[in-house]
């Protein structure tokens, strides 16, 4: 993991790594966004989860364990710094990657690595305010 990840609580990261459920930053993952390939959220933010880290990845509510999983974010109106948090199934606390920079109109993503089947709850925040929410199911396979 990158040392500049800006994790909410490093102790939670260590516990999550021990259970093989963690959020991993994907370096160099800025791509141009087409407004037709995402689910739009209010306030000019687009947030979703996909079963891929490709720019063309479609929003998904179910991913196989073997597929890569990523939380996508885009700000259409201005440059933004966001935080993305994931609550893993069976865990009481969420795990966050904070201080992620998103230039206006550029799609960014954070890879979600998990060894847990079940519902994962993803939330995005800008300036301490929730701007997106997405639940997705991880199934065997």
C-alpha positions in Angstrom: 0.0 0.0 0.0 1.1 3.5 -0.6 2.4 5.4 2.4 0.5 8.4 1.3 -2.9 6.6 1.4 -4.3 8.8 4.2 -6.1 6.0 5.9 -8.7 6.9 8.6 -7.2 4.7 11.2 -4.0 2.7 10.6 -5.0 0.2 13.3 -8.1 -0.7 11.3 -6.0 -1.2 8.3 -3.8 -3.7 10.1 -6.8 -5.6 11.4 -8.3 -5.6 7.9 -5.1 -6.9 6.4 -5.1 -9.7 8.9 -8.6 -10.7 7.7 -7.7 -10.2 4.1 -10.3 -7.5 3.7 -8.8 -4.1 2.7 -9.2 -1.1 0.5 -6.2 -0.7 -1.8 -5.3 2.5 -3.6 -5.0 2.1 -7.3 -2.1 4.4 -8.4 -2.3 6.2 -11.7 -6.0 5.5 -12.3 -7.2 8.7 -13.8 -9.1 8.5 -17.1 -11.4 10.7 -19.1 -15.0 10.2 -18.4 -17.9 9.9 -20.8 -21.2 11.1 -19.2 -23.0 8.1 -20.7 -21.0 5.3 -18.9 -21.8 6.0 -15.2 -24.6 6.3 -12.8 -25.0 10.0 -11.9 -25.4 11.2 -8.3 -26.6 14.6 -7.0 -24.5 17.7 -6.5 -22.4 17.0 -9.6 -20.7 13.8 -8.3 -20.8 10.4 -10.0 -20.2 7.4 -7.7 -20.5 3.7 -8.4 -18.9 0.3 -7.9 -17.8 -1.9 -10.9 -16.4 -5.4 -11.2 -13.4 -4.1 -13.1 -10.8 -1.3 -12.9 -11.2 -0.4 -16.6 -12.5 3.0 -17.6 -15.2 1.3 -19.6 -16.4 -0.7 -16.5 -20.2 -0.7 -16.0 -21.8 -0.1 -12.6 -22.5 -3.4 -10.8 -24.5 -4.6 -7.8 -23.0 -8.1 -7.9 -19.4 -9.2 -8.5 -17.7 -12.6 -8.4 -15.0 -13.1 -5.8 -12.5 -13.7 -8.6 -13.3 -10.3 -10.3 -11.5 -7.1 -9.5 -13.7 -4.6 -7.7 -13.4 -0.8 -7.7 -15.2 2.2 -6.3 -15.4 4.9 -9.0 -15.7 8.7 -8.3 -16.0 11.8 -10.6 -16.7 15.4 -9.9 -18.4 17.2 -12.9 -18.4 20.7 -11.5 -15.0 21.3 -9.8 -11.8 19.7 -8.5 -12.6 17.7 -5.4 -10.8 15.8 -2.6 -12.9 12.9 -1.5 -12.9 10.0 0.9 -14.3 6.5 0.1 -15.3 4.1 2.9 -16.2 0.4 2.7 -18.1 -1.6 5.3 -17.3 -5.2 4.8 -19.7 -8.0 5.6 -19.5 -9.2 9.2 -17.3 -6.2 10.2 -18.5 -3.5 12.6 -16.3 -0.7 11.4 -15.7 0.7 8.0 -12.3 1.1 6.3 -11.6 4.4 4.6 -9.2 5.8 2.0 -9.2 9.6 2.5 -7.8 12.6 0.7 -8.2 11.2 -2.8 -7.8 14.0 -5.4 -10.2 14.1 -8.3 -9.6 16.7 -11.0 -12.9 18.0 -12.5 -14.2 15.7 -15.2 -11.7 12.9 -14.5 -12.8 9.5 -13.3 -10.8 8.1 -10.4 -11.1 4.7 -8.6 -10.0 2.9 -5.5 -9.6 -0.8 -5.8 -11.6 -2.9 -3.2 -9.8 -6.1 -2.3 -11.9 -8.5 -0.2 -12.0 -12.2 0.8 -15.6 -11.8 2.1 -18.8 -12.9 0.3 -21.8 -10.8 1.1 -23.0 -7.2 0.9 -20.3 -4.5 0.9 -21.5 -1.0 1.6 -19.5 1.8 -0.1 -19.8 5.5 0.8 -18.1 8.6 -0.7 -17.6 11.9 1.2 -16.6 15.4 0.1 -15.9 18.0 2.8 -17.3 15.6 5.4 -20.6 15.3 3.6 -21.8 12.0 2.1 -22.1 12.5 -1.7 -22.6 8.9 -2.8 -23.7 5.4 -1.6 -23.6 2.0 -3.3 -24.1 -1.5 -2.0 -22.8 -4.5 -3.9 -22.8 -8.2 -3.3 -19.7 -10.4 -3.6 -20.5 -14.0 -4.6 -18.4 -17.1 -4.9 -16.7 -17.7 -8.2 
